[in-house]
Amino acid sequence: MPFLIEHITEVVFSILVLLILANGALIALAIARRQRRERFFVRIDELRRQYNPVVSGLLTGRLDYAQGLAALRGISGRDREYIWEQLCLATTPAPAQVPNLRRLCEDLGLVKVWQRQVSGQFDVATLRDAMVRPEGVFQLLARLRFILRAKSADNLGIIRHQRSWPLLLKALNDQHVDVQNASLRSLAAIGDPESFLGLVQRLHDVVLKPGTRLSLRAVKTVLVSFPLAQAPDLIPSLKHANRRIRFFATDVIREMSDRQAALDEDFALDFKVFPEDLRELFLSQLGFDENPDVRARAAPVIARIPDPRSAPLLLTLLGDPEWFVRLHVVRTLAQPKFQPQVAEIARRLTDANWMVREAAAQTLLTFGQMGVNQLFQDFLSSPDRYSREQIADTMQRRGLVPNLIGQYLESHDGREKQVIAQLAQMGKTSYLLALLASTPEKEVRRRFLVDFGHYPDANIQKWVRIVATRESDEELRALARAALQRAQV
Amino acid sequence: MEVWRQTFYHTMNMFNVLIVLYFFIGNGMYTVLMISSLISVWLHNRRLVYQGLSELRDSVVTPPVTIIMPAWNEQSIVVKSVRSVLKTDYPNLEVIVVDDGSSDDTLQRLIEGFGLVKMDLIYRPRISTRPIRGFYLNPDLPNLLVVSKENGGKPDALNVGINVSRTPYFCTLDSDCLLERDALLRLMNPIVKSPVNTVVSGGIVRILNGCEEKDAQVVRVRLPEGRLERFQVVEYLRSFLFGRAGWDLLGGTLIVSGAFAVFHRESVIESGAFGRDTVTEDMDLIVQLHRWAMHHGRKIRTSFTSDPVCWTECPKEFGMLQRQRRRWQMGLFQTLWKHSEMLFNRKYGVLGLLSFPFQVYIEGVGAAVEFIGYFMVPIAIMFGMVPPTLYVLFVIVGLMYGGFLSVGAVLLEELTYRRYPGFRDLMTLLLYAFLENVGYRQMVLYYRFQGVVQFVRGYRQWEKVVHVGG
């Protein structure tokens, strides 16, 4: 016998029986689950059909509150709290509806349930209920699970339940990171000023205590969602001995002020929104911080402080030894009020780092024609090949070439001709030629053939050959042929 | 003569023992994976209700991402795929399509489809690649860039995309895929929430065949009509829902489909980027990242999430399926061979002690053992070494076990996402979960065996799977 066949036969047969049973069980489970879910959805759909108009009427204020509340309280069944939750929170409420939704959830008793669940508690009735029914024990266990705690924390944020912020702040110490994350988001949604300090403390914990399970991004997301009025609470963090804490605090203030500036073009960090001590901190300390990340993030804030020291400090930072500080400063200067600094910015077109060169070119373009003029001037006069390459790149990406061709047509011997000549000499002609090939304007092609048709650039020569052979216009064909002859000479 | 007979008998016996061992160890591992994935996917599904996607979308802190789509001879589907990608719901997104020297009209269709113009832009490679032919942009669509390059294979095209991208994360996406609108947000969610550098985040790939599309989005999920495609639906469910989710829970993710995955750009560049010496560059990169992190003392994390969905067309013809599976198996062997230092290396923890050996012995060698077993065992019966009843029983057990795993995958889908809405769909999936084991499984096994042979013979070519797209 090769091996114990008698035993292996029995073993294999037993496994086969087990497998048949297991397969049957899985199939039965799948079918039962599908049927149960279908029944569940039929019920939910029916309830939604019946009560969604009530909820929507309550949220918009069109329906009498007491009458609507009574209708919702009329829903029976052991899962009515779940059904209420489904009805009330099925869609994200409009900001104007949140107060009504909050009141509704409070009156239905949902807020108390969520608060209990966030704190990991359950009431006596639930416990008694759990003990008398077999499936109740599982439900009780389910109640203790993190999913329920996290969902409840999330719900309190959806309805922006102001009074729950201390509870949510406490939930940041929950054992499960999901509950911590949901609580963080809810604290951001509620935005209670008193919770801010607690969140700043959490930022310190995440930076200083290794093994913290919350991510820095998650904490930072919450902090930047608060208004700029909270910035003074970050002063101790801005002065903190730990360079990373100083960096994150500076970055939070930068994000806060950026958000404000996005809403108001003329926004400035004046005394009304930015107290004296913060202003001094940025202008006399953070702009000179030993941590380059802090200097980089401080620059956009400094740029918005209306103080005579701001512009000189930014110009100093423009020459910072760290390339990413220069990069942030160049990007920061893309504001109309810094137009007088155009020459300083243009100097960065020859920066050793390509990202700074690119940012400088893009910043110049935000100044309109003045910036374009500066860019062209540098393109024509700069001895730095990398700078010229960068300008050519930006001109193409930002769609300046069509305008360039238009202006070239208007002013034949102007600077535009020189810019095109420079592009042709650098071999950056693909975009130009694509435009020429598609333009119906004969004059521009005629001029181009006369001025540049003889250039040795391979793309130009290819285009000229096409014109010489396939162009329907006799004059253009003749010019193209002449250009080809000149090119050969 | 007697010596030869004895040798033959001993060899056959050893092989029989090997098959039995393979059967029990392999299926035991699959069962563990199935249980762990049941927990993992079910929990994840429950957690979706509070994951805060809208906050992630609105946050200024959400990191920008570049989607890199390598395309080679994808003229039939590339424009539709790019349109689908441009509709992605993500706050700060760039899309780079890399045309890998297509010999068809891929580039032309992109130019016409998006009004692109050739531009002479600066190329600053940090990873060496085949030369660039040109950059194509539409200034009115600043977040789309098409790069045309000389043919160098998918890894080379991806490396070009990495060179051109500027964002801290990039997402690789096959150019024949349709992305669900919030898929990228869902894929980035574990990255944003993780306190550890998550270098890879993978999502699930589902089969597009049979589904209804509108505006480059899947609007109605349906099972395909073809049998071959239906078998692949079950196979994909098994592979993604319980294979990868299971390993993710155990902390042993070695495979994330490069068809749709997010990577941390700097980590990828530092680790050496996509290698050109294997045909499964996605798996190769993930293993390489783990080795790089180990050698440089970096703490990294890989993540697999089962809710971000990317839809792809699966092969409708046997020939294309054969190419695909042959390539996957050959690539698996190439990658495992290349990184063999990880095998049973306890420095790599679960990866070295469990995941890597599983890939080597169960997924890799196992295919060859099972395939040869189909021939060796009947020979053993002919020589009276194994009773026919045992063989028959064993075959039935094997088929039933295969069915058990596939039914488990269908159940998992039913317990969580229920993408196939009709009751009829469920019954069809359950039926195909069983039918898959009779004929289809053996056929795929044959293709995989061919992949093993190709690896042994040193074959390296990337075999293109052509889709019959519209």
Interface residues (C-beta under 8 A of the other chain):
Chain A: P2 F3 I5 I8 T9 V12 F13 I15 L16 L19 I20 A22 N23 L26 I27 L29 A30 I31 R33 R34 R37 E38 T92 I147 A150 K151 A153 D154 V177 D178 N181 A182 R185 A188 V206 T212 R213 L214 S215 L216 R217 A218 K220 T221 V224 S225 E255 D258 R259 W354 E389 Q390 A392 D393 Q396 R397 R398 G399 G427 K428 T429 S430 Y431 A434 L435
Chain B: Y9 M12 N13 N16 V17 V20 L43 R46 R47 V49 Y50 G52 S54 E55 S59 V60 V61 T62 P63 V117 K118 M119 D120 L121 I122 R124 G134 L137 P139 D140 P142 V192 K193 S194 P195 A380 M385 V386 P387 T389 L390 L393 F394 I396 V397 M400 Y401 G403 F404 V407 G408 V410 L411 E414 L415 R418 F423 L426 L430
